[in-house]
Amino acid sequence: MANSPSSKKRARQQEKRRQHNASQRSMVRTFIKKVTAKIEAGNHEEALTAFNEAVPAIDSMTSKGILPKNRAARIKSRMNTRVKALKAA
């Protein structure tokens, strides 16, 4: 448990930051779920639109350090592959 005033303040700041980061991470997951749902529905146009909305959000969370950059790249790559496969099908 924090004892000094500065350590108590750091604990408060960390909790606030943790909650904010959790919210941001949840938002990205929601974008990913929307893309996945459109892909499973089989609609290429809607999937492409959802993918184009998700990419900037994923990149933003990567630059803020909420998502590791390799994980973000892997997520985007896999979604892009699935969206392109819809067009070919």
C-alpha positions in Angstrom: 0.0 0.0 0.0 1.2 3.5 -0.8 2.4 5.5 2.2 4.0 8.7 1.1 1.9 11.4 -0.5 3.7 11.1 -3.8 3.2 7.3 -3.9 -0.5 7.8 -3.2 -0.7 10.3 -6.0 1.0 7.9 -8.4 -1.4 5.1 -7.4 -4.3 7.4 -8.2 -2.8 8.3 -11.5 -2.1 4.7 -12.4 -5.7 3.7 -11.7 -7.1 6.5 -13.8 -4.7 5.6 -16.6 -5.5 1.8 -16.3 -9.2 2.6 -16.7 -8.7 4.8 -19.7 -6.5 2.3 -21.4 -9.0 -0.5 -20.7 -11.7 1.7 -22.3 -9.5 2.3 -25.4 -8.6 -1.4 -25.7 -12.3 -2.2 -25.5 -13.1 0.3 -28.3 -10.5 -1.3 -30.6 -11.9 -4.8 -29.9 -15.4 -3.5 -30.8 -14.0 -2.2 -34.2 -12.5 -5.6 -34.8 -15.7 -7.4 -33.9 -17.6 -5.1 -36.4 -15.3 -6.0 -39.2 -15.5 -9.7 -38.3 -19.3 -9.6 -38.3 -19.4 -7.9 -41.7 -17.0 -10.5 -43.1 -19.1 -13.4 -41.7 -22.2 -11.8 -43.2 -20.4 -12.0 -46.6 -20.8 -8.4 -47.6 -17.6 -7.1 -49.2 -18.5 -3.4 -49.4 -19.6 -3.2 -45.7 -16.6 -5.3 -44.6 -14.3 -2.9 -46.5 -15.9 0.1 -44.9 -15.7 -1.3 -41.4 -12.1 -2.3 -42.0 -11.2 1.2 -43.2 -12.8 2.6 -40.0 -10.9 0.1 -37.8 -7.4 0.7 -39.2 -6.9 4.3 -37.9 -8.3 3.3 -34.5 -5.8 0.4 -34.3 -2.9 2.6 -35.4 -3.8 5.2 -32.9 -3.8 2.7 -30.0 -0.5 1.4 -31.3 1.1 4.8 -31.2 -0.2 5.3 -27.7 1.3 2.1 -26.5 -2.0 0.4 -25.7 -1.5 -2.3 -28.4 1.9 -3.8 -29.3 2.8 -2.8 -32.9 3.4 -6.4 -34.1 0.0 -7.4 -32.7 -1.7 -4.5 -34.4 0.1 -5.3 -37.7 -1.0 -9.0 -37.4 -4.6 -8.0 -36.7 -4.8 -5.6 -39.7 -3.1 -8.1 -42.0 -5.5 -11.0 -41.1 -8.5 -8.7 -41.5 -7.3 -7.4 -44.8 -6.7 -10.9 -46.1 -10.2 -11.9 -45.1 -11.8 -8.8 -46.7 -9.9 -9.4 -49.9 -11.0 -13.0 -50.0 -14.6 -11.9 -49.9 -14.1 -9.9 -53.1 -12.6 -12.9 -54.8 -15.4 -15.2 -53.7 
